[in-house]
């Protein structure tokens, strides 16, 4: 039986929907808002304590906006190049309607970054694997830009074997906007330029405290051992990546991307509940879309420069 919920008012805090009890004071917001109707489920995730997984593996052949693009190892399985930095991620998603918002900000050696995503598009591979009506039956999901309670990576064929097979509470894919030091960090390659392909996953633990990824026998993981990776069922992580979809062959790892950026947030809080209130997003407040006072102008079709 569905539980009764108190009447609530939805307000914007940090460009994410937040519920407050009816009758509470609500400060007027100077930004335009867009209301996404209530759906059956709502995931809310707050994450901090990210690790940047990125190691330049030789003389830099290419830079992108001052950041090394090649050769870069973006998974550093042995932990060499997995560095703790400051950052924060906020996410509100309706996984059934595939609507919501992801925002993240962090600081690395190149400055202050921001990541903003409001659109979700299915990947070019399976969107996840679930156990079907029998433990011996697998259900492969396809054409879903947001999935929940699935297995990804490893030997699932739902994503490359770049990580061990991991139970994933929530996963998203789609175009995202990125900024570095207040300026657009644009994708100069192909689709979806100038945006990037973003991918977020809330999973059980994959990385050890030293940043390494291991096999079940304790060895350093690599994709050739996709079916033998170790995970920590009592841990939570949020993985956040963005990359191009140019699919060249480079000296990077993964080699099919011209630019790849990979964070793992280690301090994670996740709330799942029935979604009795609409999700409110504030497009004019998102860092990558301009400021409240000076939003970047929209181009035909709704894209912003």
N, C-alpha and C positions, 0 to 999 in steps of 0.2 A: 504494500500500500504506500502510496506516495506521501511523504511527510509534508505537513503544512510549513510554509516559510513565512517569516515576517515581511511586511511590505517594506520595500527598499527603494532607494533612489540611487541612480547610477551617476557618478561624477568621474572626472578625469584627474588622475594623479600621475604625473610622469608619462602622459600620453597613453596610459593604459586604463581600462575600465576598473573602477573600484566601487564596491557596494557599501552604502552607509544606511543606517536605520532611518525610517521615515521620521520627519520632524527635526532632524539634525540640520544645522546650518550648512548651506552649500554656497561656496564662494562662486560668484559669476565668472565664467570662463570667457576670455576674449577671443578664443579660437572657434572656428567652425567645427562641427562634429558630424560624424556619420554614424547612424545607428544600424547595427546588424541584428536582425530579429533573434529572439531567444530560440535555442535548439535544445535537443535532449541532453547534451553533455557539455561540460565546460572544464577545461584544464587550465590551471593557473600555476606557473612555475616562476620561482625566484632563484637565481643562482649567482654565486660569486666565487672568489678564489680560483680564477682560471689559470691554466697552464698553456703557454704558447708552445706548440710543437713544430719547430722549424729550425733547420740547420743548413747553412750554406756549405756545400760539400766540395767546393773547389773555387778557382778564380771565377769571379762573376762574369758571365757571358752576356746577361741581359738584366737591366734594371727596369722597373715600372714605377713611374712617379717617385723615383729616388729609393725604391725598395727593391732589394735583390729578387729577381724572378727566376733565374736559372744559373747554376744548378742548385736546387733546394730539395732537401728531404723533409717532407711534411708529416711524417709519421714517426720517425726517430724511435724505433721499437726498443732500442737499448737504453733509452732515457737520456742519451747525450744530445742535448738540444731541446729537451722538454723543460721549460723554464717557468717558474711561478711569477705571475705579474698581477697587477691590480685590474679589476674589471667587475662588471655586473651585467646580468641578463634578466629581462622580464618578458614573460610570454603569457598571453591569454588566447586560447584557441577553442573553437567548437569543432571537434574532429569529425563529427557527422556531416555538418554543413560545409566543412573545410573553409572556415572563415576565422579571422582573428588577426593578431598582430604580434610580432617579435621585435624587441629592441635590445640592443646590447651596446655597451661602451667599454673600452679598455685602453690601457696605455702600454706601449712597448718602446723599444729603443728608437723608433722613428716618430713617436708622438702619440697623440690622442686619436683613437679610432671610434667610429660609430657605425652601427649596422641596423637597418630598418627594413622590415618586410611586412607587407600586407596582402600579397597575392601568393597563391599556392597552385603549383602545376605538377602533374605526375612525372616521375623520372622515366628514363628510357629503359629501365629494368623493372622487375617485380617490385611492388611497393611494400612487400613484406610476406612472411609465411606464418600461418597459424596451424595449430592442431585442429583437425576437422571433427566430425561426429565420432570418430574413433581415434585412439592414440596412435593407430597405425595409418591414419589418413592425414595428409597435409593439404592445406588450402592456400593456394598462391593468389595474392591480391595484385590487381593490375589497374592502372589508370586512376590511382588515388594520389592526390597531392598532399594529403594528411592521413596518416594511419595511426592506430593505437593498438597496443597489446599484440605486437608481432615480433618475430625474429628477423634480424637483418644481418648482413655481412657473413663472415665465415664461409661455410660451404652451402649457404642457403640459395645462392644465385640471386638473392635480393640485394643487389649491390655487390661490389667487388670484395674479394677476401682480404681487404686492407686492414680489417679488425677481426677479432674472434667472433664467432656466432654469439650474438648478444640479445637477450630479451629487451625489447624496446617499448617503453610505456607510451611514447609519442614520437612520431617522426614527421618532418615536413620537408618539402622541396619547393623551389620557386624562385622567381627573380627578386633580387634584393639590391638596395642602394647602400653604398659604403662611402664614408668620408674619412679623411685623414687630416687632422689639424684644421678642421672647419672647411676643408675644400673637397669637392667631389673626387673620389678615388675611382675613376671610371675604367670600365673594361674596354680596351682598345681593339679587342679581337672580334670574333664573330658573335652570333646569338648568345645571350640576349643583350649585347652592347647597346647603350653604355652601362646597363645593369650587369650584375653577376648572377650566376646560379648559386643560390644559398641552400644549405641543408642543415637541419637541426635534428638532434636525436636526444631523447631522455632515456638513458639506459641503465642497466645494472653496471657495476664497476668493471672497467676494462684495464685501466692503468694502475700500476702499483704506486706507492708513495714516492718512489724515486723517478716516476714518469715512465718506467719501462712497461712493455706489454709482453706477457709471458705465455708459454704453452702450459698444458696441464702437468707436464713433467718438470716445469720450472725453467726451461730454456727460453732464450729470446725468441719471440714470435716473428714469423714472416709469412707472406701469403701462401707459400708452398705448404704451410701447415694449417690451412684454413679450417680444417675439421678437428684441430687439436688445441685450440686456444683456451686459455683460462679466463674466467670471469669471477667477480666477487658478488654473490647474490645479495649480500647485506649492505651493498654500497650503491650510491646513485651518482651518475655523471650526466652533464649536458655537453654534447659535442656540437660545435658550431663551425662550419666551414663555408668558404665561398671560393669560387673558381670560375674560369671561362669554360666554354664548351666548344673550343676550337679543335680539339682532338688532334694535335700535332704529335710527333714523337720527339721528346726532349730528353735532356739529361736530368730532369726532375724525377722525384718519386712522389706521387704516381706520374709516370712518364707521359701520359696522354693530355696533360694540362700545361698551358703556358704559364699560368699563375695559380697558385693554390695557397690558401691561408687556413690554419687549423688551430682551433682553441678547444680545450676541454675544461669545463667549469666543475670544480670538485665539491663545493658546498652548495647543496641543492635542496630546495623545498618544493614539494609538488602537492597540489590539492586537486582532487577530482570530485565533481559534484553535479547534481542535476542543475541544468542551466535555466533558472526561472526568470532571469533578467537579460535584456539584450546586452550585447557587447558594444561599447561605444568606442570608436577610434577617432583620432583627431589628426587628419592628414596634414594640416597646416602647422602642426607642432613638431612633426618628426624631423630630427636633425638633418637627415639627408634630403629633405624636401624644402629646406629653407627655414627661416626663423619665424616666430609669430609676427614680428613687425615687418618682415621682408621676405615673404615666401617666394620661391622661385616661380616664374610664370609657367603656366601649363601650355604645352604644345598641342596641336591637333591630335585627337585620340586620347588626351588626358595625360600624356607623358610630360614630365618636367625636364627642362634642360639640366 
